[in-house]
Amino acid sequence: MREKVVYGAGLGFFVSSMVNALLVIAKEYDEGFKEWLKTVFTHHWLGHGILVILTFIVFYLLGYAAYRGGLGVAVGRTYVYVILGSILSLVIIWGFYILHFLGVA
């Protein structure tokens, strides 16, 4: 059971961190999207957070359900999902703002 929780949480974290980075960029590029978040959730950051949390929950449950016993290696490497998700999210957001600052994006 613990392995299913760890695997689901790793998958949920990875996907939600990617969604977080993409939402940051989407809100900068699409004022309509940002306004929709404000309308639906009263503030765009509140909507952003709720969407990221929902993404985590959905992919946690998918990972939990998809995990089949005997994948000890997959669970043992779940930390890679967490580290990779953190680094990729950071690179995506920083990269976007650096390109934005330089006038490229």
Steps between C-alpha positions, in 0.01 A plus 500: 500500500777744590661446160178599325484821704862589424461424128175698474645795688810508279292494184260760640785729596672476163188573295373774732838677494488501118142631505609769746775621266268497199231693689753772587583540132138473383392778736777727369414440135121479512324778687168330424611188685615708795164682503316166486694384807406825677135460406469136602723500810486871609878535450731356236749366755224324689386334177859415415548328835172310481581372148845384613357325807230331291767386253701351785198316638396359160850377412561373852186287468597386150849404616358328806252302287752419226772374733536126488702322766852394422606833360742563783740666259231743386416592858867521591551752223198710582732759650622556144148618408511750784846634417438504125161667545653770718790569266291497182240730653773739609667496157168554319401798716847658511549437129171665418573810708855532369375479141218739588748748650719475188197566282512160332186355659 
